Amino acid sequence: MSKQCDICQKKPLKANKVSFSNKHYAYKQEPNLQPMKANINGTVKKIKVCTSCIKANKVQKAV
């Protein structure tokens, strides 16, 4: 399963932590994805949506 938002296509980022001694450690920054049921074109589908899309009302929850 991909760790990607189905609405805005937000993906994990690769970043480096840099210590005081200037050593670089690679790590991932992953989006905060939440599974939810949403109305898409009149049908109910289960999708993964990031919390920023939920807060911005880009998705309509299924009732």
N, C-alpha and C positions, 0 to 999 in steps of 0.2 A: 504494500500500500504506500502510495506517495504521501509525503508530508507537505502537502500543498493545498492552499485554500482554493475551493472550487469557484469562488466568486471573483477574487482579485488576483489569483495566481501567485500569491505570496509564497516564496520558497525558503528553505534554510539558507543561511549565509555562512560562509567560511570566514573566520576571524582569527587573529593572533593575540594571545595574552603576552605582554612584554613585562618581564620581571625587572627588578632594580639592576640586576647584572646584565640586562639587555638580552636575555635568552627569550626566544620566541616559542610559544606553545600553541599549536593549532587546536581550535575547538569550533563547534557549530553553534550558531544562534538559530534556534528553531521557532517558527511562529506558534502562537497560542491557538491551536485548532480545537474546535469543539464539534462533536457530531450532533446534528440536529435534523429534524424532519422539516422540510420547507416546501412551499407551493411554488412549483416551477412550471409555467405555461398551463396551469390548471391541474397538474398532477402532483401528487405527493411523492417526494423523493428524499432519501436519507443522504445527506451530504456533509462534508467537513468544511466548516467555515471558521475563519479567524475572528477573534473577539472584536477587532476594530471594524469589521464588516457588520457584526451584529449590533454594535453600538451606533453605527452610522445608518441603521435601518436599510441596508442594501439587500436584505433578505426578509421574506415574509414567512413567519412561522406557520406551520400547518396546525389546524385545530382538530 
